[in-house]
Amino acid sequence: IPVLPDHTEMDSDTRKAVVRAFLNWHYQDCSGKPKELVPWKEVIPRHDQLIPPPYLPDGKKIREPSRMNRHEATELLDFWYNHQQNSQDVMFKFYGW
């Protein structure tokens, strides 16, 4: 399971790269395909079918990380990092592939 680093000193591009790596790891784990990347063209239109609501901030949908602005990437990282620090529960997972 990936451990998120403290992102407070990261620039915007690094934050987006961390979001991408985090989501790719979870996709690879869920799909059983260790070298595959998140197929964003499939994820975006089926967002609600693939990502359980508890794994994202309230009311938020996920975007392809390179299209996120600094605020969007920071909001996701804050949400996952706080969960990581305060809970033993799973931080993120896809419903299935």
DOROZA-645732 format. One record per atom (N, C-alpha, C): residue in one letter; atom name; x, y, z. Coordinates in steps of 0.02 Angstrom, whole numbers. Layout:
BEGIN
<rec code="a" site="CA" east="X" north="Y" up="Z"/>
...
//
This chain:
BEGIN
<rec code="i" site="N" east="43" north="-59" up="0"/>
<rec code="i" site="CA" east="0" north="0" up="0"/>
<rec code="i" site="C" east="45" north="62" up="0"/>
<rec code="p" site="N" east="32" north="108" up="-45"/>
<rec code="p" site="CA" east="75" north="167" up="-47"/>
<rec code="p" site="C" east="65" north="212" up="14"/>
<rec code="v" site="N" east="119" north="243" up="35"/>
<rec code="v" site="CA" east="116" north="291" up="90"/>
<rec code="v" site="C" east="128" north="360" up="59"/>
<rec code="l" site="N" east="80" north="404" up="70"/>
<rec code="l" site="CA" east="86" north="471" up="43"/>
<rec code="l" site="C" east="135" north="513" up="83"/>
<rec code="p" site="N" east="178" north="550" up="49"/>
<rec code="p" site="CA" east="224" north="595" up="85"/>
<rec code="p" site="C" east="188" north="660" up="104"/>
<rec code="d" site="N" east="218" north="696" up="149"/>
<rec code="d" site="CA" east="193" north="763" up="165"/>
<rec code="d" site="C" east="204" north="806" up="102"/>
<rec code="h" site="N" east="151" north="836" up="78"/>
<rec code="h" site="CA" east="154" north="872" up="14"/>
<rec code="h" site="C" east="156" north="948" up="22"/>
<rec code="t" site="N" east="162" north="972" up="83"/>
<rec code="t" site="CA" east="157" north="1044" up="95"/>
<rec code="t" site="C" east="211" north="1084" up="58"/>
<rec code="e" site="N" east="269" north="1056" up="47"/>
<rec code="e" site="CA" east="322" north="1092" up="13"/>
<rec code="e" site="C" east="329" north="1076" up="-61"/>
<rec code="m" site="N" east="283" north="1035" up="-87"/>
<rec code="m" site="CA" east="287" north="1015" up="-158"/>
<rec code="m" site="C" east="258" north="1069" up="-203"/>
<rec code="d" site="N" east="288" north="1074" up="-263"/>
<rec code="d" site="CA" east="259" north="1120" up="-312"/>
<rec code="d" site="C" east="199" north="1085" up="-345"/>
<rec code="s" site="N" east="164" north="1122" up="-386"/>
<rec code="s" site="CA" east="102" north="1097" up="-417"/>
<rec code="s" site="C" east="113" north="1035" up="-459"/>
<rec code="d" site="N" east="166" north="1034" up="-501"/>
<rec code="d" site="CA" east="179" north="977" up="-544"/>
<rec code="d" site="C" east="195" north="914" up="-503"/>
<rec code="t" site="N" east="231" north="923" up="-449"/>
<rec code="t" site="CA" east="248" north="865" up="-407"/>
<rec code="t" site="C" east="186" north="839" up="-372"/>
<rec code="r" site="N" east="142" north="883" up="-350"/>
<rec code="r" site="CA" east="79" north="861" up="-319"/>
<rec code="r" site="C" east="38" north="819" up="-368"/>
<rec code="k" site="N" east="33" north="843" up="-430"/>
<rec code="k" site="CA" east="-4" north="806" up="-480"/>
<rec code="k" site="C" east="28" north="739" up="-495"/>
<rec code="a" site="N" east="95" north="737" up="-495"/>
<rec code="a" site="CA" east="130" north="674" up="-506"/>
<rec code="a" site="C" east="118" north="624" up="-450"/>
<rec code="v" site="N" east="114" north="649" up="-388"/>
<rec code="v" site="CA" east="99" north="606" up="-331"/>
<rec code="v" site="C" east="28" north="579" up="-336"/>
<rec code="v" site="N" east="-20" north="622" up="-355"/>
<rec code="v" site="CA" east="-89" north="599" up="-365"/>
<rec code="v" site="C" east="-91" north="544" up="-418"/>
<rec code="r" site="N" east="-57" north="557" up="-474"/>
<rec code="r" site="CA" east="-55" north="508" up="-529"/>
<rec code="r" site="C" east="-25" north="441" up="-506"/>
<rec code="a" site="N" east="31" north="443" up="-472"/>
<rec code="a" site="CA" east="64" north="382" up="-449"/>
<rec code="a" site="C" east="20" north="344" up="-399"/>
<rec code="f" site="N" east="-12" north="381" up="-354"/>
<rec code="f" site="CA" east="-57" north="351" up="-304"/>
<rec code="f" site="C" east="-114" north="315" up="-338"/>
<rec code="l" site="N" east="-147" north="348" up="-386"/>
<rec code="l" site="CA" east="-203" north="318" up="-421"/>
<rec code="l" site="C" east="-182" north="261" up="-466"/>
<rec code="n" site="N" east="-124" north="267" up="-499"/>
<rec code="n" site="CA" east="-99" north="212" up="-540"/>
<rec code="n" site="C" east="-86" north="150" up="-498"/>
<rec code="w" site="N" east="-56" north="159" up="-439"/>
<rec code="w" site="CA" east="-43" north="102" up="-396"/>
<rec code="w" site="C" east="-109" north="67" up="-378"/>
<rec code="h" site="N" east="-160" north="105" up="-359"/>
<rec code="h" site="CA" east="-224" north="75" up="-341"/>
<rec code="h" site="C" east="-258" north="42" up="-400"/>
<rec code="y" site="N" east="-252" north="72" up="-459"/>
<rec code="y" site="CA" east="-280" north="40" up="-519"/>
<rec code="y" site="C" east="-245" north="-26" up="-533"/>
<rec code="q" site="N" east="-179" north="-26" up="-530"/>
<rec code="q" site="CA" east="-140" north="-87" up="-543"/>
<rec code="q" site="C" east="-158" north="-141" up="-493"/>
<rec code="d" site="N" east="-167" north="-123" up="-430"/>
<rec code="d" site="CA" east="-186" north="-171" up="-379"/>
<rec code="d" site="C" east="-256" north="-199" up="-393"/>
<rec code="c" site="N" east="-302" north="-157" up="-410"/>
<rec code="c" site="CA" east="-372" north="-178" up="-422"/>
<rec code="c" site="C" east="-378" north="-220" up="-485"/>
<rec code="s" site="N" east="-344" north="-199" up="-538"/>
<rec code="s" site="CA" east="-351" north="-233" up="-602"/>
<rec code="s" site="C" east="-308" north="-296" up="-608"/>
<rec code="g" site="N" east="-257" north="-302" up="-564"/>
<rec code="g" site="CA" east="-212" north="-359" up="-570"/>
<rec code="g" site="C" east="-163" north="-351" up="-627"/>
<rec code="k" site="N" east="-156" north="-290" up="-653"/>
<rec code="k" site="CA" east="-111" north="-275" up="-709"/>
<rec code="k" site="C" east="-57" north="-228" up="-684"/>
<rec code="p" site="N" east="0" north="-255" up="-660"/>
<rec code="p" site="CA" east="50" north="-214" up="-626"/>
<rec code="p" site="C" east="85" north="-162" up="-668"/>
<rec code="k" site="N" east="78" north="-163" up="-733"/>
<rec code="k" site="CA" east="113" north="-113" up="-774"/>
<rec code="k" site="C" east="64" north="-66" up="-809"/>
<rec code="e" site="N" east="0" north="-75" up="-799"/>
<rec code="e" site="CA" east="-50" north="-33" up="-832"/>
<rec code="e" site="C" east="-59" north="33" up="-795"/>
<rec code="l" site="N" east="-77" north="84" up="-832"/>
<rec code="l" site="CA" east="-93" north="150" up="-803"/>
<rec code="l" site="C" east="-169" north="159" up="-803"/>
<rec code="v" site="N" east="-192" north="204" up="-762"/>
<rec code="v" site="CA" east="-264" north="218" up="-758"/>
<rec code="v" site="C" east="-288" north="238" up="-828"/>
<rec code="p" site="N" east="-339" north="204" up="-854"/>
<rec code="p" site="CA" east="-367" north="223" up="-919"/>
<rec code="p" site="C" east="-418" north="281" up="-910"/>
<rec code="w" site="N" east="-393" north="342" up="-910"/>
<rec code="w" site="CA" east="-434" north="400" up="-892"/>
<rec code="w" site="C" east="-495" north="408" up="-936"/>
<rec code="k" site="N" east="-491" north="389" up="-1000"/>
<rec code="k" site="CA" east="-549" north="397" up="-1044"/>
<rec code="k" site="C" east="-606" north="351" up="-1023"/>
<rec code="e" site="N" east="-590" north="298" up="-988"/>
<rec code="e" site="CA" east="-642" north="253" up="-961"/>
<rec code="e" site="C" east="-665" north="275" up="-891"/>
<rec code="v" site="N" east="-619" north="302" up="-852"/>
<rec code="v" site="CA" east="-635" north="320" up="-783"/>
<rec code="v" site="C" east="-680" north="381" up="-779"/>
<rec code="i" site="N" east="-664" north="433" up="-815"/>
<rec code="i" site="CA" east="-700" north="496" up="-809"/>
<rec code="i" site="C" east="-775" north="488" up="-821"/>
<rec code="p" site="N" east="-797" north="457" up="-876"/>
<rec code="p" site="CA" east="-870" north="451" up="-885"/>
<rec code="p" site="C" east="-904" north="402" up="-837"/>
<rec code="r" site="N" east="-865" north="357" up="-807"/>
<rec code="r" site="CA" east="-894" north="306" up="-762"/>
<rec code="r" site="C" east="-871" north="317" up="-690"/>
<rec code="h" site="N" east="-852" north="377" up="-675"/>
<rec code="h" site="CA" east="-825" north="395" up="-610"/>
<rec code="h" site="C" east="-865" north="365" up="-552"/>
<rec code="d" site="N" east="-931" north="375" up="-552"/>
<rec code="d" site="CA" east="-973" north="352" up="-497"/>
<rec code="d" site="C" east="-977" north="276" up="-492"/>
<rec code="q" site="N" east="-964" north="242" up="-547"/>
<rec code="q" site="CA" east="-966" north="169" up="-547"/>
<rec code="q" site="C" east="-899" north="138" up="-525"/>
<rec code="l" site="N" east="-846" north="177" up="-528"/>
<rec code="l" site="CA" east="-779" north="149" up="-516"/>
<rec code="l" site="C" east="-747" north="170" up="-451"/>
<rec code="i" site="N" east="-767" north="228" up="-424"/>
<rec code="i" site="CA" east="-735" north="254" up="-363"/>
<rec code="i" site="C" east="-788" north="264" up="-309"/>
<rec code="p" site="N" east="-785" north="226" up="-255"/>
<rec code="p" site="CA" east="-833" north="235" up="-200"/>
<rec code="p" site="C" east="-828" north="305" up="-170"/>
<rec code="p" site="N" east="-885" north="337" up="-155"/>
<rec code="p" site="CA" east="-885" north="405" up="-128"/>
<rec code="p" site="C" east="-841" north="416" up="-66"/>
<rec code="p" site="N" east="-834" north="368" up="-20"/>
<rec code="p" site="CA" east="-793" north="383" up="40"/>
<rec code="p" site="C" east="-719" north="396" up="25"/>
<rec code="y" site="N" east="-696" north="381" up="-36"/>
<rec code="y" site="CA" east="-625" north="388" up="-51"/>
<rec code="y" site="C" east="-608" north="454" up="-85"/>
<rec code="l" site="N" east="-657" north="498" up="-90"/>
<rec code="l" site="CA" east="-646" north="565" up="-118"/>
<rec code="l" site="C" east="-678" north="616" up="-71"/>
<rec code="p" site="N" east="-653" north="678" up="-72"/>
<rec code="p" site="CA" east="-685" north="730" up="-32"/>
<rec code="p" site="C" east="-759" north="737" up="-53"/>
<rec code="d" site="N" east="-802" north="757" up="-6"/>
<rec code="d" site="CA" east="-874" north="762" up="-19"/>
<rec code="d" site="C" east="-889" north="801" up="-84"/>
<rec code="g" site="N" east="-928" north="769" up="-126"/>
<rec code="g" site="CA" east="-952" north="801" up="-187"/>
<rec code="g" site="C" east="-900" north="810" up="-242"/>
<rec code="k" site="N" east="-841" north="784" up="-233"/>
<rec code="k" site="CA" east="-788" north="793" up="-283"/>
<rec code="k" site="C" east="-786" north="735" up="-332"/>
<rec code="k" site="N" east="-770" north="752" up="-394"/>
<rec code="k" site="CA" east="-757" north="701" up="-445"/>
<rec code="k" site="C" east="-683" north="705" up="-462"/>
<rec code="i" site="N" east="-659" north="650" up="-487"/>
<rec code="i" site="CA" east="-588" north="648" up="-502"/>
<rec code="i" site="C" east="-577" north="669" up="-575"/>
<rec code="r" site="N" east="-521" north="701" up="-586"/>
<rec code="r" site="CA" east="-501" north="720" up="-654"/>
<rec code="r" site="C" east="-433" north="689" up="-668"/>
<rec code="e" site="N" east="-416" north="687" up="-732"/>
<rec code="e" site="CA" east="-350" north="663" up="-750"/>
<rec code="e" site="C" east="-299" north="710" up="-718"/>
<rec code="p" site="N" east="-250" north="684" up="-682"/>
<rec code="p" site="CA" east="-206" north="727" up="-642"/>
<rec code="p" site="C" east="-172" north="784" up="-680"/>
<rec code="s" site="N" east="-152" north="773" up="-742"/>
<rec code="s" site="CA" east="-119" north="827" up="-779"/>
<rec code="s" site="C" east="-166" north="886" up="-793"/>
<rec code="r" site="N" east="-230" north="875" up="-788"/>
<rec code="r" site="CA" east="-279" north="928" up="-799"/>
<rec code="r" site="C" east="-301" north="962" up="-733"/>
<rec code="m" site="N" east="-276" north="937" up="-678"/>
<rec code="m" site="CA" east="-293" north="967" up="-613"/>
<rec code="m" site="C" east="-254" north="1032" up="-603"/>
<rec code="n" site="N" east="-285" north="1078" up="-568"/>
<rec code="n" site="CA" east="-247" north="1137" up="-547"/>
<rec code="n" site="C" east="-217" north="1121" up="-477"/>
<rec code="r" site="N" east="-178" north="1167" up="-452"/>
<rec code="r" site="CA" east="-144" north="1156" up="-388"/>
<rec code="r" site="C" east="-195" north="1143" up="-332"/>
<rec code="h" site="N" east="-250" north="1181" up="-332"/>
<rec code="h" site="CA" east="-300" north="1174" up="-280"/>
<rec code="h" site="C" east="-332" north="1104" up="-281"/>
<rec code="e" site="N" east="-349" north="1079" up="-340"/>
<rec code="e" site="CA" east="-380" north="1013" up="-346"/>
<rec code="e" site="C" east="-332" north="958" up="-322"/>
<rec code="a" site="N" east="-270" north="961" up="-343"/>
<rec code="a" site="CA" east="-221" north="911" up="-322"/>
<rec code="a" site="C" east="-210" north="915" up="-247"/>
<rec code="t" site="N" east="-206" north="975" up="-220"/>
<rec code="t" site="CA" east="-195" north="984" up="-148"/>
<rec code="t" site="C" east="-255" north="958" up="-109"/>
<rec code="e" site="N" east="-315" north="971" up="-132"/>
<rec code="e" site="CA" east="-374" north="948" up="-97"/>
<rec code="e" site="C" east="-375" north="871" up="-92"/>
<rec code="l" site="N" east="-359" north="837" up="-147"/>
<rec code="l" site="CA" east="-356" north="764" up="-144"/>
<rec code="l" site="C" east="-301" north="740" up="-98"/>
<rec code="l" site="N" east="-241" north="769" up="-104"/>
<rec code="l" site="CA" east="-186" north="747" up="-61"/>
<rec code="l" site="C" east="-200" north="761" up="12"/>
<rec code="d" site="N" east="-229" north="819" up="27"/>
<rec code="d" site="CA" east="-248" north="834" up="97"/>
<rec code="d" site="C" east="-296" north="781" up="123"/>
<rec code="f" site="N" east="-347" north="765" up="84"/>
<rec code="f" site="CA" east="-398" north="716" up="104"/>
<rec code="f" site="C" east="-366" north="648" up="118"/>
<rec code="w" site="N" east="-327" north="623" up="70"/>
<rec code="w" site="CA" east="-296" north="557" up="78"/>
<rec code="w" site="C" east="-243" north="557" up="132"/>
<rec code="y" site="N" east="-203" north="610" up="136"/>
<rec code="y" site="CA" east="-150" north="613" up="186"/>
<rec code="y" site="C" east="-179" north="616" up="257"/>
<rec code="n" site="N" east="-231" north="656" up="267"/>
<rec code="n" site="CA" east="-263" north="659" up="333"/>
<rec code="n" site="C" east="-293" north="592" up="352"/>
<rec code="h" site="N" east="-323" north="558" up="304"/>
<rec code="h" site="CA" east="-351" north="492" up="317"/>
<rec code="h" site="C" east="-295" north="443" up="336"/>
<rec code="q" site="N" east="-240" north="448" up="300"/>
<rec code="q" site="CA" east="-182" north="405" up="314"/>
<rec code="q" site="C" east="-156" north="416" up="385"/>
<rec code="q" site="N" east="-153" north="478" up="406"/>
<rec code="q" site="CA" east="-126" north="495" up="472"/>
<rec code="q" site="C" east="-174" north="477" up="529"/>
<rec code="n" site="N" east="-239" north="477" up="515"/>
<rec code="n" site="CA" east="-288" north="470" up="569"/>
<rec code="n" site="C" east="-328" north="405" up="569"/>
<rec code="s" site="N" east="-314" north="360" up="524"/>
<rec code="s" site="CA" east="-355" north="300" up="520"/>
<rec code="s" site="C" east="-313" north="241" up="495"/>
<rec code="q" site="N" east="-335" north="182" up="513"/>
<rec code="q" site="CA" east="-304" north="121" up="488"/>
<rec code="q" site="C" east="-343" north="94" up="428"/>
<rec code="d" site="N" east="-399" north="126" up="412"/>
<rec code="d" site="CA" east="-441" north="103" up="356"/>
<rec code="d" site="C" east="-407" north="117" up="289"/>
<rec code="v" site="N" east="-432" north="85" up="238"/>
<rec code="v" site="CA" east="-408" north="95" up="170"/>
<rec code="v" site="C" east="-419" north="168" up="150"/>
<rec code="m" site="N" east="-369" north="198" up="118"/>
<rec code="m" site="CA" east="-373" north="269" up="97"/>
<rec code="m" site="C" east="-409" north="277" up="31"/>
<rec code="f" site="N" east="-401" north="227" up="-12"/>
<rec code="f" site="CA" east="-430" north="232" up="-80"/>
<rec code="f" site="C" east="-434" north="163" up="-110"/>
<rec code="k" site="N" east="-484" north="154" up="-152"/>
<rec code="k" site="CA" east="-487" north="94" up="-194"/>
<rec code="k" site="C" east="-538" north="106" up="-248"/>
<rec code="f" site="N" east="-529" north="70" up="-303"/>
<rec code="f" site="CA" east="-578" north="70" up="-356"/>
<rec code="f" site="C" east="-628" north="15" up="-340"/>
<rec code="y" site="N" east="-691" north="22" up="-363"/>
<rec code="y" site="CA" east="-741" north="-30" up="-353"/>
<rec code="y" site="C" east="-718" north="-96" up="-383"/>
<rec code="g" site="N" east="-690" north="-92" up="-441"/>
<rec code="g" site="CA" east="-668" north="-153" up="-475"/>
<rec code="g" site="C" east="-661" north="-139" up="-549"/>
<rec code="w" site="N" east="-630" north="-186" up="-582"/>
<rec code="w" site="CA" east="-619" north="-176" up="-654"/>
<rec code="w" site="C" east="-641" north="-235" up="-692"/>
//
